[in-house]
Amino acid sequence: MGILQKGTAAASPESKPHRSRLRRWSKRIGILLVLVLALVGALSVFRSLTGPPGVGYFRSAEGREEYVGHYQQAMQQLPQPTAVHDISTNYGIVRVYEWSTPETERGTPVMLLPGRSSGVPMWSANLPGFVESHRVLAFDALGDAGLSVQSTPLTSVDDQAAWVDEVITALAPNGVHLVGHSFGGATAAAYARLHPERVHSLTLLEPVFTFAYPPAEMLWWATVATLPGMPKGIREYALRQIGGSDEEWAEGDDADPIALMIASATEHFAAELPTPSPLSDEQAARLTMPIYVAIAGQDSLAGGQGAAEHASEILPNAQVQTWKDATHSLPMQEADQLQIILTDLWDSSER
């Protein structure tokens, strides 16, 4: 059995005003991510009826302008990158940001894979701690909202792993510590099983479609909340069923840029990405590197305690932890504690 931990010590007080503010907004961000996931399911059914996938695109120039404005605002909350790369791959051009110093650039870099509609800005609470000890690379996923530009359809998670490998070949040919959240966790797991020699450690934070399917009831209410023309009363009721209220959608000008960015991506960007399937026992057996899995104890989209138990069974040497007070926005909610855990994982895997 894997190392299955329940609960955590109380997180230390937030050291930066932005991180504290982000924690306050994490509930709203979590609701937005549930709605994104519902749209993913609906689009998967639609594509199965209408033919092969295309490439992701903004539905209008005005929608892209709105999204980029929120994206740029959200990026201002991150540490200033030391470099920006546009890596050409067989599937499109990938926007990658790098944070490094003369001291950190000699070690194994950390590569961050974002969740759907989240892009690089989702890591704003985590980056200040990560960059202290490691070179960090973070990208916007092809086929999803962000500044990467897809040119070729992605028909499977193997295609996802292929372009990730092209990025790693270009920027970190000796391998990386791979960290993925939500759909980024599913992509990270797929990459690690196909290219285990390049993954020094694997971190999966609330990885959807990896150890279990998302809860059907939550997806149902999220689908109801996003249906066009839905009466306001029903929409508000649906939002309450997934942990929020309609008021959380209209807080005015002080709304967090990350929440506004995700909402704008959901409205204006048509993503074209394959939907992954949970790992089989055979696939999990290829994941022999040091692994850390974090599952939310509340409103988990990764499958909750059942997913944690399954992960512990099929990954016998992994550290699997359930964060009892966290939601799907776990990376931003538990940034301080994650920094401690992951820094230890990265250091121990390099000894």
N, C-alpha and C positions, 0 to 999 in steps of 0.2 A: 504493500500500500504506500501511496505517496504521503507526504507530510501535509496533513490536512489541519489547518488552524482555523478556529472560529473566534471572531471578535478581535479587537485590537486595543492597545492602550490608547488613552485619549491623545489626540494630536496636539502637538505643541502649539502655542499661540502663533498666529501668523505674523511674520516679521515685516511684511511689506503691505502697504495699504491696498495695492492692486490685488494681491492674493486674497486678502480678506473680502474685498468687494466681489471677487470672482466666486468665492465660496457662497456668498449670498445669492448670486445669480445662477448657481449651478443647478438648482431645482428647475428653473425655467429652461435652461439649456438641456437638462435631462428630458423634459417633456418634448422639446423640439426634436431631440434625437429619436424618441419613440415614434414621432410622426414621420420622420425620415425613413425609419425602418418599415413602417406600414406602407409607405409609398413604394419602397423597394419590392415588397411582396406583391403589391398590385401590379407594378410594372413587369415583374417576372411572369405573371400570368398573362398579361397583355402581349408580351413579346412571344410567348409560346404559341399564341394564336395568330400573330401577324408576321412572323418570319424572323430571320437572323438579326442580331444586334447591329447597330451602327456605331457612331462615335458620340461622345457627350458634347453638348452644345448649350449655349445660352439662347433662350427663346426670342430675345430681342436685344438690340443695342442698348436700349434704356435699362433693361434688366441687368445687363452686364455692368453698366456704369454704376448702378446702385450697389451691386454686389462688391465691385472693386473698391468703391468708397469705404464700405464697412470693413473689407479685408485690410485695406491700408491703415485704417484706424486701429484695428485689432493688432496689426503687426507692430504698431508703435508701443504696445505694451510688452513686447519681447525685448531681450537684450539686443543691441545692435549687432547684426551678423558681421563676421570678419570677411566673408566672401559669399557671393551669389552665383550659382552655376545653372546654366540651362543645358542639360545633358540630352543629346540626341539619341533616341532608341528606335528600334524597329516599329514601335507602337506610338511614337510621338515624342515631343520635347518635354522633359521633366524639369520643373523648377525645383532647385535644391538650395537650401540655405545652410551655411556652415558657420560654426562657432569654434574657434581654436586659438591656442596660444603656443608659443615656442615650447612650453612645457608639456601641453596636452597632445600636441600633434604627433608625438612619437609613439603614443600608446594606441590600443585598439579603439576605434571610434564607436560611438553610440549612434545608431540609426533609428529615427522615430517614424512610425507609420501611422497616419491619422485615421480617425473614424470618418464615416460618410458625412459629406457636406461640412467638414470641420477644418481640413487643411492644416497648414503649419501653425496658424494662430492658436489652435486648441492647446498647444503645449506651453502657453505663457506662464502658467503657475509652476511648471516643472523645470523649464530651461535654466533659470538662475542657479538652481542647485546642481543640475547636471553638468553645466559648463565649467564649474569650479574644478572638476577633476578629470574631465574627458573632452576630447574633440567630439562635437555633436553635429550630425547631419540630419536634416529634416526636409521632407518634400511634400508637395501637393500631389495627390494621386492622379494618374491618368484616368480619364473617363469620368472624373468627378469635378465638382466645383473647385476652383483655385486658379493658379496662374500656369499650370501645366497645360499643354495643348495636345490632345489626342488626335492621331491621324489614321489609325488602323483599329478595327473592332477587336475587342477582347472577348473571346468566345468561351474561356474557361479560366479557372484559378491558376492553371499552369501558364497561361498567357500572362496573368498578373505577375507570377513569379519570374517570368522571362524578362520583363522590362525592369523589374526590381534588380535582377542580376546584372543587367547592363549598367544600371546606375552604380551598383556596388563595384563592378569591374572598373569603372571609370574613376571612382573617388576613394574606394577602400578595398583594393584587390586582395589584401591579406585577411579580409573578413571583418565582421562587425559584431557588436552587441545589439541584437535586434529587439526593439520595443514596439508593440502594436496595441492600439486601443480599438475596441468595437470591430468594425469591418477590417481595420488595419491589423487587428489581432488575428483574424482569419487569414489575411494575406501573409502575415509573418509566419504563421504555422505552416502554410502551404510552401512558402519559400524555404523554411528550415528543413522540411522533409525532403525537398527536391535538391537542396544544396547544403547539406549539413556541414560540409567541410568549411563553409564560409561563415558559419554562425557560432561565435564563441560562447554566447549565452542567448537565451530566448525569454522574453518577458511578454506575457499575454494579459492585458488589462481589460476585463469585461469583454472577452472575445466572443462575438456573436457567431452562430452557426459553426462552432468549433467543437464544443463538448455536448451541446444540446441545441434544440431549436428555441427561438424566443417564445415566451408565453403567449398562447393563442388568444386569451382573453384581452391582454394588453394590446395586441395587434388589432383585434376587432374594434376596440374603442378608439384606437388611433385612426383606423380607417374611417370610422364614423365621423370623427372630428375633422377629417381632411376632405370629405366628399363635397364637391361643389354644390352650392345651393342649400346646404343643410341649415334648417332653422336655428337661430341663435340659441334657443333654450336647449335643444338637443345637443348642439355643439358644446355648450358650457357643461352639460351633464357628462358628456363623453370625456372632456378634459379633466373633470373632477375624478373620474374613474381611473385615470392614469397618474394621479398624484398632484394635480394642479387646479387652477381656476382660471376663468377667462381674464380676470384682472392681471394675472401674471404675464399676459401678452401685450399689455398696453401701459407700461410704466412711464412713458414720456421720454423726454430728451436725455435722461440720465441712464437709459438702458445700456447694458454692457455691449460693447462692439462685437464680441464673439457671438452673443445671442442674436444680435441683429444680422450678423453675417450668415449664420446658419439659417435663419428664417428667410433671408434673401435668396440663399442658394436653393432652398426648398421650393420657393416660388418661381424662380427664374431659370434654374439650370435643369436640363434634362440629362440625367446621368445614364450612362450605358456601361454597366458593369455586371459581370457574372455573379450569381448568387452561390456562395459556397455551400458545402455539405459538411456535417460533423465528421471529425476524424474517425477512421476505422481503426481497429486494433493494429492492423498491419501498418497503416500509415503512422500511427503513434509510436510504433516500435523503432521508427527511423529517427525519432527525436531523442538522441542520446546526450545532447549537450546539457549543461546546467539550465534549469527552467524554473521560472517563477510565474505562477498563475494567481491573479487577483479577481475575486468574484464579489459583486455587491450583495449586501444583505437585504437591501430594499429596492424594489422595482427593477430588479436585474433583467437586462435583455440577453445576458449570456446563458440564462437558465437557472440562476440562483443556486441554492444548496445542492440540488440534484446534479447540476453541471460540475460543481466543485467536487462532489463525491465521485463522479464519473472520471473527471480529470485525474484524481488521485489514483483511481484504479488502472487507467490505461497509461499513465505516466508515473511509474512507481518511484522514480528518483526525483520527481519534481517537488518543489515547495508550493503547496496550494493553500491559499489563504482566503477566508471569507471575511469581508469588512462589514460588520453588522450594521453600521450606521451610514454606509455609503450607498449611492445610487449608481446608475450607469455613467454618471459624470465623475466616477471614482478618481481618475488622474488629477483633476483639479481640486477635488475635495480633500484628498489625502496626500497632497504634494510633499509635505515635510517628511512624513513617515516613509513614503515611497523612496525619497532620496536616500534615506539611510539604508533601507533594505536593498535597493538596486545598486548602490555604490558598493556595498558589501558583496553582492552577487558578482559584479563585474571584477572587483579586485580578486576575489577568491578564484574565479575562473581563469585568471591570468597568472596565478602562482604556479 
